[in-house]
Amino acid sequence: MGAGGTRGQRTGWRLLRVAVGLAALIAAAYVGGFFLFTAELDRTPPADMQAADGIVALTGGPDRITAAYRLLEEGKGTRLLITGVHPDVDARSLKEIVPGEASKFDCCVDVGHRAENTIGNADEAAEWVRRKDYRSIILVTSTYHLPRATLELGRAMPDVEIRPYPVFQDTLHLDGWWAYPGTTRLLISEYTKYLLTLSFGRQSSMSS
């Protein structure tokens, strides 16, 4: 093999080593960021939630609606928007989810049917906030979804103060998540979506 071939081979090996090194750094950053992401997720709701102008609940489970309505009853907001409701689900069906007589449901709860994903939730909530001329909202969704949801809503309404309120499911095991495959898959999926949203903006956000 000539000198030119040897130099080309050496250059190829150097490029391969650089590529492998970069891949290792990216993988290490991803894993390290994932552990930080899971560690910073809220494990308990706020002890004393500060009141806001309105409350926004993102659909994805009855626990979110129940928690948001409880905040409404406690006077933490003047109205509640439930965004991302399936078109076949009406307000009467949602009212049945709420425990008790739900005396504030008919007067103070708005139901949004247009949103199909987190970006849609943000747009629907932003339009509602503008109509109501609100300056602050409490955002109610699952604790693992809060980082991405807060980011999306913050982009849709940059002049509005967003106060996150985490909701917890019994099937979600944040402490010792590595021992629960279902929780691990959910957290990895949500972390990846969060990174894409953080890095590339609204166009890259996936549905959920």
C-alpha distance (Angstrom), angle and dihedral (degrees) to the residues before:
residue distance angle dihedral
M1 . . .
G2 3.80 . .
A3 3.79 128.3 .
G4 3.79 91.4 -100.4
G5 3.79 91.2 55.0
T6 3.80 91.9 48.9
R7 3.79 92.3 50.4
G8 3.80 90.7 48.4
Q9 3.80 90.7 50.7
R10 3.79 91.7 49.9
T11 3.81 91.1 48.9
G12 3.80 89.5 50.0
W13 3.80 91.8 52.2
R14 3.81 91.4 47.8
L15 3.79 91.2 51.5
L16 3.79 90.2 47.9
R17 3.81 91.6 51.3
V18 3.81 90.5 48.7
A19 3.80 91.2 49.3
V20 3.80 92.1 48.6
G21 3.80 90.7 47.2
L22 3.80 92.2 50.6
A23 3.80 91.2 47.6
A24 3.80 90.1 51.1
L25 3.82 91.6 49.7
I26 3.80 91.9 49.0
A27 3.80 91.3 48.3
A28 3.81 91.5 48.4
A29 3.81 91.3 48.6
Y30 3.81 91.1 48.8
V31 3.80 93.4 49.7
G32 3.79 93.4 43.7
G33 3.79 91.1 48.3
F34 3.79 90.8 48.6
F35 3.80 92.3 54.7
L36 3.81 89.7 48.4
F37 3.82 90.5 48.1
T38 3.80 92.8 53.1
A39 3.81 93.2 43.3
E40 3.81 92.8 54.0
L41 3.81 96.2 49.9
D42 3.80 112.0 112.9
R43 3.79 114.8 -103.0
T44 3.81 96.4 -171.8
P45 3.82 134.8 29.2
P46 3.82 118.9 -105.0
A47 3.78 112.4 -77.9
D48 3.81 92.1 -134.9
M49 3.79 115.9 15.5
Q50 3.79 112.9 -152.0
A51 3.80 113.3 -127.1
A52 3.81 120.0 -108.9
D53 3.79 136.0 -172.4
G54 3.79 93.6 -100.6
I55 3.79 143.8 1.8
V56 3.81 125.7 -130.6
A57 3.80 122.0 -164.3
L58 3.80 121.3 -168.8
T59 3.79 113.8 -146.8
G60 3.77 119.7 -121.2
G61 3.79 102.9 112.7
P62 3.81 140.9 4.6
D63 3.81 91.3 -106.0
R64 3.81 90.4 68.7
I65 3.80 92.7 53.2
T66 3.79 92.7 45.1
A67 3.81 92.6 50.2
A68 3.80 92.8 47.1
Y69 3.79 93.1 48.7
R70 3.79 90.6 49.4
L71 3.81 88.8 55.8
L72 3.81 88.9 50.6
E73 3.80 91.0 52.4
E74 3.79 89.7 49.3
G75 3.80 90.1 56.6
K76 3.80 95.3 -112.0
G77 3.80 90.2 135.5
T78 3.79 138.2 11.1
R79 3.82 95.8 -129.2
L80 3.80 138.3 13.6
L81 3.80 126.8 -140.2
I82 3.80 117.4 -160.7
T83 3.80 103.4 -162.0
G84 3.79 129.4 -167.0
V85 3.80 96.9 31.4
H86 3.81 114.4 164.8
P87 3.82 112.0 -105.9
D88 3.81 90.7 -120.4
V89 3.82 92.5 56.2
D90 3.79 115.0 83.6
A91 3.79 131.5 -164.6
R92 3.81 91.9 -98.9
S93 3.81 90.8 59.8
L94 3.79 91.3 49.2
K95 3.78 90.9 49.2
E96 3.80 89.4 59.2
I97 3.81 89.7 60.1
V98 3.79 91.9 60.4
P99 3.83 113.5 84.9
G100 3.78 120.9 -124.1
E101 3.79 127.4 15.0
A102 3.82 93.6 -41.0
S103 3.79 91.0 -144.0
K104 3.81 93.4 173.1
F105 3.79 96.4 49.2
D106 3.81 99.0 86.8
C107 3.78 95.7 45.0
C108 3.77 104.1 35.6
V109 3.81 111.0 26.7
D110 3.81 124.7 90.1
V111 3.81 121.9 -167.1
G112 3.80 122.6 -148.8
H113 3.81 119.7 -159.9
R114 3.81 103.2 174.6
A115 3.81 103.1 76.8
E116 3.80 117.7 94.1
N117 3.79 99.4 171.9
T118 3.80 142.1 8.4
I119 3.81 93.1 -75.4
G120 3.80 88.7 52.0
N121 3.80 90.0 49.1
A122 3.80 89.5 53.4
D123 3.80 93.4 49.3
E124 3.80 93.3 45.6
A125 3.79 92.0 47.9
A126 3.81 92.5 46.3
E127 3.80 91.5 53.5
W128 3.82 90.6 48.6
V129 3.81 91.5 48.6
R130 3.80 91.7 50.5
R131 3.80 92.3 50.2
K132 3.79 90.8 50.5
D133 3.81 93.3 41.7
Y134 3.80 90.7 -130.8
R135 3.79 122.4 170.3
S136 3.80 98.7 -168.6
I137 3.80 137.5 29.1
I138 3.78 138.9 -177.5
L139 3.81 110.0 -128.8
V140 3.81 113.8 -147.8
T141 3.79 120.6 -165.9
S142 3.80 140.5 116.5
T143 3.79 114.6 -54.9
Y144 3.82 93.2 -118.3
H145 3.83 90.2 51.7
L146 3.80 96.7 47.5
P147 3.84 98.5 86.1
R148 3.80 93.7 55.4
A149 3.80 95.1 36.5
T150 3.81 91.3 50.8
L151 3.80 90.1 49.4
E152 3.81 93.3 50.1
L153 3.80 95.2 45.4
G154 3.78 90.8 45.2
R155 3.80 90.1 55.9
A156 3.80 92.0 47.3
M157 3.82 93.6 49.5
P158 3.82 108.7 21.0
D159 3.81 94.1 168.6
V160 3.81 94.5 55.5
E161 3.80 123.9 88.5
I162 3.80 110.7 -126.0
R163 3.79 119.2 -157.5
P164 3.82 111.2 -167.2
Y165 3.79 119.7 -139.1
P166 3.83 114.6 -170.1
V167 3.79 124.1 -143.6
F168 3.81 122.0 -157.6
Q169 3.82 129.8 -149.8
D170 3.79 122.8 -153.3
T171 3.80 89.5 -129.6
L172 3.82 92.8 57.8
H173 3.81 112.9 89.6
L174 3.80 107.1 -170.0
D175 3.80 93.8 167.4
G176 3.77 107.8 67.3
W177 3.80 91.8 3.6
W178 3.82 91.0 160.5
A179 3.81 88.9 71.4
Y180 3.82 92.1 57.8
P181 3.84 113.9 66.2
G182 3.81 93.7 -165.0
T183 3.80 93.1 53.8
T184 3.81 91.5 43.4
R185 3.82 92.6 53.3
L186 3.80 91.4 46.9
L187 3.80 93.6 49.9
I188 3.82 93.7 46.4
S189 3.80 90.6 49.6
E190 3.80 93.3 48.7
Y191 3.80 93.1 44.7
T192 3.80 90.7 52.1
K193 3.81 91.4 49.6
Y194 3.79 89.8 48.4
L195 3.80 91.7 52.1
L196 3.81 92.1 49.3
T197 3.80 91.1 49.1
L198 3.79 91.8 46.6
S199 3.81 93.6 47.1
F200 3.79 104.4 37.6
G201 3.78 106.4 21.6
R202 3.76 132.3 -129.5
Q203 3.80 97.6 -30.5
S204 3.80 92.0 67.6
S205 3.80 98.7 47.6
M206 3.79 113.2 118.6
S207 3.76 126.4 -140.6
S208 3.80 124.1 -88.4
